[in-house]
């Protein structure tokens, strides 16, 4: 369960990183 949560967290982090890079 923790592994799946980490994967989702990583995906969200990547999305946020891309958003910051776009701005």
mmCIF file of the N, C-alpha and C atoms, coordinates in Angstrom:
data_MODEL
# 
_entry.id   MODEL 
# 
loop_
_atom_site.group_PDB 
_atom_site.id 
_atom_site.type_symbol 
_atom_site.label_atom_id 
_atom_site.label_alt_id 
_atom_site.label_comp_id 
_atom_site.label_asym_id 
_atom_site.label_entity_id 
_atom_site.label_seq_id 
_atom_site.pdbx_PDB_ins_code 
_atom_site.Cartn_x 
_atom_site.Cartn_y 
_atom_site.Cartn_z 
_atom_site.occupancy 
_atom_site.B_iso_or_equiv 
_atom_site.pdbx_formal_charge 
_atom_site.auth_seq_id 
_atom_site.auth_comp_id 
_atom_site.auth_asym_id 
_atom_site.auth_atom_id 
_atom_site.pdbx_PDB_model_num 
ATOM 1  N N  . UNK A 1 1  ? 0.847 -1.201 0.000   1.00 0.00 ? 1  UNK A N  1 
ATOM 2  C CA . UNK A 1 1  ? 0.000 0.000  0.000   1.00 0.00 ? 1  UNK A CA 1 
ATOM 3  C C  . UNK A 1 1  ? 0.887 1.258  0.000   1.00 0.00 ? 1  UNK A C  1 
ATOM 4  N N  . UNK A 1 2  ? 1.902 1.237  0.814   1.00 0.00 ? 2  UNK A N  1 
ATOM 5  C CA . UNK A 1 2  ? 2.782 2.403  0.888   1.00 0.00 ? 2  UNK A CA 1 
ATOM 6  C C  . UNK A 1 2  ? 3.438 2.649  -0.478  1.00 0.00 ? 2  UNK A C  1 
ATOM 7  N N  . UNK A 1 3  ? 3.825 1.555  -1.145  1.00 0.00 ? 3  UNK A N  1 
ATOM 8  C CA . UNK A 1 3  ? 4.479 1.715  -2.451  1.00 0.00 ? 3  UNK A CA 1 
ATOM 9  C C  . UNK A 1 3  ? 3.533 2.415  -3.418  1.00 0.00 ? 3  UNK A C  1 
ATOM 10 N N  . UNK A 1 4  ? 2.290 1.996  -3.440  1.00 0.00 ? 4  UNK A N  1 
ATOM 11 C CA . UNK A 1 4  ? 1.317 2.612  -4.357  1.00 0.00 ? 4  UNK A CA 1 
ATOM 12 C C  . UNK A 1 4  ? 1.159 4.082  -4.005  1.00 0.00 ? 4  UNK A C  1 
ATOM 13 N N  . UNK A 1 5  ? 1.099 4.371  -2.718  1.00 0.00 ? 5  UNK A N  1 
ATOM 14 C CA . UNK A 1 5  ? 0.938 5.779  -2.296  1.00 0.00 ? 5  UNK A CA 1 
ATOM 15 C C  . UNK A 1 5  ? 2.148 6.589  -2.771  1.00 0.00 ? 5  UNK A C  1 
ATOM 16 N N  . UNK A 1 6  ? 3.333 6.023  -2.650  1.00 0.00 ? 6  UNK A N  1 
ATOM 17 C CA . UNK A 1 6  ? 4.537 6.730  -3.077  1.00 0.00 ? 6  UNK A CA 1 
ATOM 18 C C  . UNK A 1 6  ? 4.475 7.004  -4.575  1.00 0.00 ? 6  UNK A C  1 
ATOM 19 N N  . UNK A 1 7  ? 4.008 6.019  -5.336  1.00 0.00 ? 7  UNK A N  1 
ATOM 20 C CA . UNK A 1 7  ? 3.920 6.209  -6.794  1.00 0.00 ? 7  UNK A CA 1 
ATOM 21 C C  . UNK A 1 7  ? 2.987 7.365  -7.114  1.00 0.00 ? 7  UNK A C  1 
ATOM 22 N N  . UNK A 1 8  ? 1.839 7.414  -6.452  1.00 0.00 ? 8  UNK A N  1 
ATOM 23 C CA . UNK A 1 8  ? 0.878 8.498  -6.712  1.00 0.00 ? 8  UNK A CA 1 
ATOM 24 C C  . UNK A 1 8  ? 1.512 9.833  -6.303  1.00 0.00 ? 8  UNK A C  1 
ATOM 25 N N  . UNK A 1 9  ? 2.184 9.827  -5.161  1.00 0.00 ? 9  UNK A N  1 
ATOM 26 C CA . UNK A 1 9  ? 2.806 11.066 -4.674  1.00 0.00 ? 9  UNK A CA 1 
ATOM 27 C C  . UNK A 1 9  ? 3.850 11.534 -5.704  1.00 0.00 ? 9  UNK A C  1 
ATOM 28 N N  . UNK A 1 10 ? 4.636 10.592 -6.228  1.00 0.00 ? 10 UNK A N  1 
ATOM 29 C CA . UNK A 1 10 ? 5.666 10.946 -7.204  1.00 0.00 ? 10 UNK A CA 1 
ATOM 30 C C  . UNK A 1 10 ? 5.024 11.541 -8.454  1.00 0.00 ? 10 UNK A C  1 
ATOM 31 N N  . UNK A 1 11 ? 3.921 10.923 -8.883  1.00 0.00 ? 11 UNK A N  1 
ATOM 32 C CA . UNK A 1 11 ? 3.235 11.442 -10.082 1.00 0.00 ? 11 UNK A CA 1 
ATOM 33 C C  . UNK A 1 11 ? 2.751 12.862 -9.826  1.00 0.00 ? 11 UNK A C  1 
ATOM 34 N N  . UNK A 1 12 ? 2.121 13.073 -8.675  1.00 0.00 ? 12 UNK A N  1 
ATOM 35 C CA . UNK A 1 12 ? 1.617 14.414 -8.351  1.00 0.00 ? 12 UNK A CA 1 
ATOM 36 C C  . UNK A 1 12 ? 2.786 15.394 -8.298  1.00 0.00 ? 12 UNK A C  1 
ATOM 37 N N  . UNK A 1 13 ? 3.896 14.974 -7.704  1.00 0.00 ? 13 UNK A N  1 
ATOM 38 C CA . UNK A 1 13 ? 5.057 15.864 -7.599  1.00 0.00 ? 13 UNK A CA 1 
ATOM 39 C C  . UNK A 1 13 ? 5.564 16.240 -8.993  1.00 0.00 ? 13 UNK A C  1 
ATOM 40 N N  . UNK A 1 14 ? 5.598 15.248 -9.879  1.00 0.00 ? 14 UNK A N  1 
ATOM 41 C CA . UNK A 1 14 ? 6.058 15.521 -11.246 1.00 0.00 ? 14 UNK A CA 1 
ATOM 42 C C  . UNK A 1 14 ? 5.124 16.522 -11.922 1.00 0.00 ? 14 UNK A C  1 
ATOM 43 N N  . UNK A 1 15 ? 3.822 16.340 -11.717 1.00 0.00 ? 15 UNK A N  1 
ATOM 44 C CA . UNK A 1 15 ? 2.855 17.261 -12.343 1.00 0.00 ? 15 UNK A CA 1 
ATOM 45 C C  . UNK A 1 15 ? 3.081 18.667 -11.811 1.00 0.00 ? 15 UNK A C  1 
ATOM 46 N N  . UNK A 1 16 ? 3.282 18.793 -10.530 1.00 0.00 ? 16 UNK A N  1 
ATOM 47 C CA . UNK A 1 16 ? 3.501 20.115 -9.928  1.00 0.00 ? 16 UNK A CA 1 
ATOM 48 C C  . UNK A 1 16 ? 4.797 20.703 -10.478 1.00 0.00 ? 16 UNK A C  1 
ATOM 49 N N  . UNK A 1 17 ? 5.840 19.873 -10.595 1.00 0.00 ? 17 UNK A N  1 
ATOM 50 C CA . UNK A 1 17 ? 7.125 20.348 -11.110 1.00 0.00 ? 17 UNK A CA 1 
ATOM 51 C C  . UNK A 1 17 ? 6.938 20.891 -12.526 1.00 0.00 ? 17 UNK A C  1 
ATOM 52 N N  . UNK A 1 18 ? 6.189 20.165 -13.347 1.00 0.00 ? 18 UNK A N  1 
ATOM 53 C CA . UNK A 1 18 ? 5.960 20.615 -14.730 1.00 0.00 ? 18 UNK A CA 1 
ATOM 54 C C  . UNK A 1 18 ? 5.206 21.945 -14.707 1.00 0.00 ? 18 UNK A C  1 
ATOM 55 N N  . UNK A 1 19 ? 4.228 22.053 -13.820 1.00 0.00 ? 19 UNK A N  1 
ATOM 56 C CA . UNK A 1 19 ? 3.446 23.304 -13.751 1.00 0.00 ? 19 UNK A CA 1 
ATOM 57 C C  . UNK A 1 19 ? 4.363 24.459 -13.370 1.00 0.00 ? 19 UNK A C  1 
ATOM 58 N N  . UNK A 1 20 ? 5.220 24.248 -12.397 1.00 0.00 ? 20 UNK A N  1 
ATOM 59 C CA . UNK A 1 20 ? 6.122 25.332 -11.963 1.00 0.00 ? 20 UNK A CA 1 
ATOM 60 C C  . UNK A 1 20 ? 7.048 25.707 -13.129 1.00 0.00 ? 20 UNK A C  1 
ATOM 61 N N  . UNK A 1 21 ? 7.517 24.680 -13.851 1.00 0.00 ? 21 UNK A N  1 
ATOM 62 C CA . UNK A 1 21 ? 8.423 24.946 -14.973 1.00 0.00 ? 21 UNK A CA 1 
ATOM 63 C C  . UNK A 1 21 ? 7.701 25.710 -16.079 1.00 0.00 ? 21 UNK A C  1 
ATOM 64 N N  . UNK A 1 22 ? 6.411 25.456 -16.228 1.00 0.00 ? 22 UNK A N  1 
ATOM 65 C CA . UNK A 1 22 ? 5.656 26.153 -17.280 1.00 0.00 ? 22 UNK A CA 1 
ATOM 66 C C  . UNK A 1 22 ? 5.484 27.618 -16.916 1.00 0.00 ? 22 UNK A C  1 
ATOM 67 N N  . UNK A 1 23 ? 5.267 27.875 -15.650 1.00 0.00 ? 23 UNK A N  1 
ATOM 68 C CA . UNK A 1 23 ? 5.008 29.261 -15.232 1.00 0.00 ? 23 UNK A CA 1 
ATOM 69 C C  . UNK A 1 23 ? 6.284 30.082 -15.391 1.00 0.00 ? 23 UNK A C  1 
# 
